Amino acid sequence: MSRGAPRTARRTVLTAARVLPGPAGEVIHDGAVLVEDTVIRAVGPRSEVDALAGPDAERSGHPDGTILPGLVDGHVHLAFDAGPDPVATLAATGDDELYRAMAGRAAQLLASGVTTVRDLGDRGGLAGRLRDAVAAGRAVGPRILSAGAPLTPPGGHCWFFGGEAQGGAQIRDVVRRNLRLGADLIKVMATGGHLTAGGASMWESQYDVPDLALVVEEAHRAGRRVAAHAHGTDGVRAAVAAGVDTVEHCTLANADGFDAPDELARELARKGIAVCTAISADWRNYAAKYGDRITGRLLGRIGWLEERGVRLVAGTDAGIPGAPFDDFVGSLELFEHLGFTPSRTIELATVDTAAALGLAERTGRIAPGLDADLLVVAGDPTRSVAALRDIELVVTRGTPHRPRSVPPQDAADQSRPRARNSSAVAAVEVRSAVVSSTSR
Ligand SMILES: [Zn+2]
């Protein structure tokens, strides 16, 4: 830290037709946000915030636009390429190339308005390395929470990430190893899943309650949360009994179909365990893929959980087949399709998801003292979340980024198949690097 003249804080006032602080229904018309270095100093009516900012502050005006908290995607896999066989691609990709691809995907997420992600499974600690690079200003992307290698039995769901563990001693060892390597949370595969050939079926449990309780005990002792991947009803029930913090997928499947266990939903709600259904924009293709009956059940349970008071988390599972890194809004449109209001959907993708990730005091709302993670869009997303696609500015910890469309060949993610879809791949341009050496 150099000892020169006292550093003057960089102050920026963002103004817009409306500011959404986060909670559903709260709107500040003709509002403003004062950002000082990396944090939010004030939010409120434009006249008041402007007066507080003083004449020297920079100004960023969006007279028809909306300022809202940066979006939080609670379930991504930066190590997967969203192609038809991400597991094979991963196996064929070396660490250096994989890291570059992951950095490109992080940039795509940021360009689509996402300022925080929770990565729920990667190889070799690369997501943690990228997290640190973003935090230090060496890479452009959202804040990353990384789970490292998920716990799974030998040969079990996603064993190839490197987190195989069976029995108490191994489970304890792998949790502690992940924590030593800097994991922000622990992920455990309570049931099988789709991606892994030869592993347990998605409705079959991989661990019992004592196993899962040991994971929770070890993680909580270190102040870390536990995310349990669980499709099967039995696995969800075991994860809830063990006291995990979030349940991923929560498909509530059995060998013959689906369950609707009221008592389990009530227990999720009572314990405050959040559920991330982790469904991408691909939901629009479900009826063609799975038929109407299964689709109705897969998607209908989201409203069913909300009605029972279960905390919901927004997430895309970005990286698995059909789940891209540049369309979080397409995933949020599912909630709108299910009857959630746009305001409730925005609250879910900001306030609620940040809180479920343990970041309520850092991000997810526009309030004094929180990190300046902001999204500025041209229109009014309280009418339709589709307006979240028309991005004017993304701010991460005070650093502004202006998304612009570029031809796919310029995209940072070189591993992405060319012309996979016709829309131009968005990239971000760092307008000015203001992550100063004094920021935390
Ligand atoms: Zn996943």
Residues whose N, C-alpha, C, O or C-beta is under 5 A from the ligand:
A	BS01	ZN	D317
